[in-house]
Amino acid sequence: MPEFAVILPDPVVSRLLPQDWETYRAMRLAMLQESPRSFGRTHAQASGFDEPLWKQRLMENVVFVASVAEMPAGSATYSEHDMPGPGDCALFGLWVDPRFRGAGVARALVDAVVSQARDAGRVRVVLHVVAGNVPAVGLYDAAGFVPTGRTFPRSDREQTQDQLVEVEMELVLKDSPVSAVRP
């Protein structure tokens, strides 16, 4: 029997605003349910967050959602909070719905965060990825991120028998006007 490939339209990336908190909540809960080991919170923890907290997160960070054929397909967050250097920012919470993996959604989200960083005059985008997550490391590598050599144990999760380790990666934005202060 012949196999047929479904060709999806390119993802469309947009920023979520506080009034989009229900979309953000649904996306975040889906990611925590589908990929529980990849993120710093659990589904149970996030399920208890109230509307003001979801809105606050959207006001304090830039949360992007990628849509394919007008369906939410993934999200990623850009943040300048709690960074080691004045020119640093973070990419975190990148997740793609399994139905849309391989369709360019993850790369579109990474590109949106990097573009936001450039527009904000940042010099370095930092991220943490769970050690051994080969597809994610490959994505970040293809986007120009390199390991910094720093690793971090996952400390904010429920106690489990296995300890997760996160690997730090960075993308230095050479054309940024801000000079980097490295940790």
C-alpha positions as CSV (number, residue, x, y, z in Angstrom):
1,M,0.0,0.0,0.0
2,P,1.5,3.4,-0.9
3,E,2.3,5.9,1.8
4,F,1.1,9.4,1.5
5,A,2.8,12.4,3.0
6,V,0.8,15.2,4.4
7,I,2.2,18.6,3.6
8,L,1.4,21.2,6.3
9,P,1.6,24.9,5.8
10,D,4.5,26.8,7.4
11,P,4.0,27.6,11.1
12,V,2.8,31.1,12.0
13,V,4.4,32.5,15.2
14,S,2.7,35.1,17.3
15,R,3.1,36.5,20.8
16,L,0.6,35.7,23.5
17,L,-0.7,38.6,25.5
18,P,-2.3,38.5,29.0
19,Q,-5.8,38.1,27.5
20,D,-4.5,34.9,25.8
21,W,-3.9,33.3,29.2
22,E,-6.3,30.4,28.6
23,T,-4.4,29.5,25.4
24,Y,-1.1,29.7,27.3
25,R,-2.5,27.6,30.1
26,A,-3.8,24.9,27.7
27,M,-0.5,24.8,25.9
28,R,1.6,24.6,29.1
29,L,-0.6,21.9,30.6
30,A,-0.4,19.9,27.4
31,M,3.4,20.1,27.3
32,L,3.7,19.1,31.0
33,Q,1.4,16.1,30.4
34,E,3.1,14.9,27.2
35,S,6.8,15.6,28.2
36,P,6.9,15.6,32.0
37,R,10.7,15.1,32.2
38,S,11.6,18.0,30.0
39,F,10.3,20.9,32.1
40,G,10.9,22.3,35.6
41,R,7.3,22.0,36.8
42,T,4.9,19.2,36.9
43,H,1.4,19.0,35.4
44,A,0.0,18.8,39.0
45,Q,1.8,22.0,40.0
46,A,0.8,24.0,37.0
47,S,-2.8,22.8,37.2
48,G,-3.2,24.6,40.4
49,F,-2.1,28.0,39.1
50,D,-4.9,30.7,39.0
51,E,-5.7,33.1,36.2
52,P,-3.7,36.1,37.7
53,L,-0.6,33.9,37.7
54,W,-1.0,32.9,34.1
55,K,-1.5,36.5,33.1
56,Q,1.5,37.6,35.2
57,R,3.7,35.1,33.3
58,L,2.6,36.6,30.0
59,M,3.3,40.1,31.2
60,E,6.8,39.3,32.6
61,N,8.0,37.2,29.6
62,V,7.5,37.0,25.9
63,V,5.6,33.8,25.2
64,F,5.4,32.7,21.5
65,V,2.9,30.3,20.1
66,A,3.3,28.7,16.7
67,S,0.1,27.7,14.8
68,V,-0.2,25.4,11.9
69,A,-3.4,25.7,9.9
70,E,-4.7,27.9,12.7
71,M,-4.1,25.2,15.3
72,P,-1.7,25.8,18.2
73,A,1.2,23.6,17.5
74,G,3.9,24.7,20.0
75,S,5.2,27.4,22.2
76,A,8.5,28.9,23.6
77,T,9.3,31.6,26.1
78,Y,11.8,34.5,26.0
79,S,12.8,36.0,29.3
80,E,15.3,38.5,30.7
81,H,14.6,37.6,34.4
82,D,17.3,36.2,36.7
83,M,20.1,36.1,34.1
84,P,23.8,35.9,35.0
85,G,24.9,38.7,32.7
86,P,23.3,42.1,31.8
87,G,23.2,41.2,28.1
88,D,21.8,37.7,28.6
89,C,18.3,36.3,28.0
90,A,16.8,32.9,28.1
91,L,14.9,30.6,25.8
92,F,12.8,28.1,27.8
93,G,9.7,26.1,27.7
94,L,10.1,25.1,24.1
95,W,7.5,22.4,23.2
96,V,5.9,21.1,20.0
97,D,2.7,19.1,19.9
98,P,3.7,15.6,18.7
99,R,1.3,15.9,15.8
100,F,3.4,18.8,14.4
101,R,6.9,17.6,15.1
102,G,9.1,17.6,12.0
103,A,7.1,20.4,10.4
104,G,9.5,23.3,11.3
105,V,7.5,24.4,14.3
106,A,10.4,24.1,16.8
107,R,12.8,26.0,14.5
108,A,10.3,28.8,13.9
109,L,9.9,29.2,17.7
110,V,13.7,29.2,18.3
111,D,14.0,31.8,15.5
112,A,11.3,34.0,17.1
113,V,13.1,33.9,20.5
114,V,16.4,34.8,18.9
115,S,14.8,37.6,16.9
116,Q,13.3,39.0,20.1
117,A,16.7,38.8,21.7
118,R,18.3,40.7,18.9
119,D,15.5,43.3,18.9
120,A,16.0,43.8,22.6
121,G,19.8,44.3,22.2
122,R,20.7,41.1,24.0
123,V,24.2,39.6,23.4
124,R,23.6,36.0,24.5
125,V,20.6,33.6,24.5
126,V,21.0,30.9,27.1
127,L,18.9,27.7,27.5
128,H,19.0,24.5,29.5
129,V,18.1,21.1,27.9
130,V,17.8,17.8,29.7
131,A,20.9,15.7,29.1
132,G,20.3,13.0,26.6
133,N,17.4,14.8,24.7
134,V,19.1,14.2,21.4
135,P,16.3,15.8,19.2
136,A,16.4,19.0,21.2
137,V,20.2,19.2,21.3
138,G,20.2,18.7,17.5
139,L,17.7,21.5,17.0
140,Y,19.7,23.9,19.1
141,D,22.9,22.9,17.5
142,A,21.5,23.5,14.1
143,A,20.3,27.0,15.2
144,G,23.9,27.8,16.3
145,F,23.7,27.1,20.0
146,V,26.8,25.5,21.7
147,P,27.3,23.8,25.0
148,T,28.8,26.1,27.7
149,G,30.2,23.2,29.7
150,R,27.9,23.9,32.6
151,T,25.4,21.4,33.9
152,F,22.7,21.8,36.5
153,P,20.8,19.2,38.5
154,R,17.0,19.5,38.3
155,S,16.1,20.7,41.8
156,D,12.5,22.0,41.6
157,R,10.8,18.7,40.6
158,E,9.0,16.2,42.7
159,Q,11.5,13.6,44.2
160,T,12.1,10.7,41.8
161,Q,14.6,7.9,41.9
162,D,16.5,9.3,39.0
163,Q,18.2,12.7,39.1
164,L,17.8,14.7,35.9
165,V,20.7,16.9,34.7
166,E,20.3,19.9,32.4
167,V,23.0,21.0,30.0
168,E,23.4,24.7,29.4
169,M,23.7,25.9,25.8
170,E,24.3,29.4,24.5
171,L,24.0,31.4,21.3
172,V,26.2,34.5,21.2
173,L,24.6,37.3,19.1
174,K,27.7,38.9,17.7
175,D,25.9,41.8,16.1
176,S,24.3,43.0,19.3
177,P,25.3,46.5,20.5
178,V,25.5,45.5,24.2
179,S,28.8,44.1,25.4
180,A,28.6,40.7,27.1
181,V,29.6,40.2,30.7
182,R,30.2,36.5,31.1
183,P,29.6,34.7,34.4
